[in-house]
Amino acid sequence: MKNLVLATVFAAAAATAFAGGMSEPAMDAPVVASTMESAAGSSNGLLLPLALLALIAMVAN
């Protein structure tokens, strides 16, 4: 009886130890930094100072 219980325990342990196989690791997609396409032009930062300069010139006359 004791041998039967031990055999059952070892069989269950062996079945659970070999039940799963090695699978390929899940790889995440690489992180890509987005670029700011709106800042590509050189005149984007020039519009506001020119408008202020024109406003000051209009007020001074």
C-alpha positions in Angstrom: 0.0 0.0 0.0 2.8 2.4 0.9 4.6 1.6 -2.4 1.4 2.4 -4.3 1.0 5.8 -2.7 4.7 6.6 -3.3 4.4 5.6 -6.9 1.3 7.7 -7.4 3.0 10.7 -5.8 6.1 10.4 -8.0 4.0 9.9 -11.1 2.0 13.0 -10.4 5.2 15.0 -9.7 6.8 13.8 -12.9 3.7 14.6 -14.9 3.5 18.1 -13.6 7.3 18.7 -14.1 7.2 17.8 -17.8 3.7 19.0 -18.6 4.7 22.4 -20.1 7.2 22.9 -22.8 9.6 25.8 -23.4 7.9 28.5 -25.5 9.4 31.5 -27.3 9.6 34.6 -25.2 7.2 37.3 -26.0 9.0 40.3 -27.3 7.5 43.8 -27.1 7.6 46.2 -30.0 10.6 48.6 -29.9 9.8 52.1 -28.7 10.3 54.7 -31.4 10.4 58.4 -30.4 8.1 60.5 -32.5 9.5 63.6 -34.2 7.8 67.0 -34.2 6.9 67.6 -37.8 5.3 71.0 -37.0 8.7 72.5 -36.0 10.4 71.5 -39.3 10.0 75.0 -40.8 12.4 77.8 -39.9 9.7 80.6 -40.0 7.5 79.1 -37.3 9.2 80.9 -34.4 9.5 84.2 -36.4 5.8 85.0 -36.9 5.0 86.3 -33.4 8.0 88.6 -32.9 7.3 90.1 -36.4 3.7 90.7 -35.5 4.7 92.4 -32.2 7.2 94.6 -34.0 4.6 95.6 -36.5 2.1 96.4 -33.7 4.7 98.6 -31.9 5.5 100.4 -35.1 1.8 101.1 -35.7 1.4 102.5 -32.1 4.5 104.6 -32.4 3.2 106.5 -35.5 
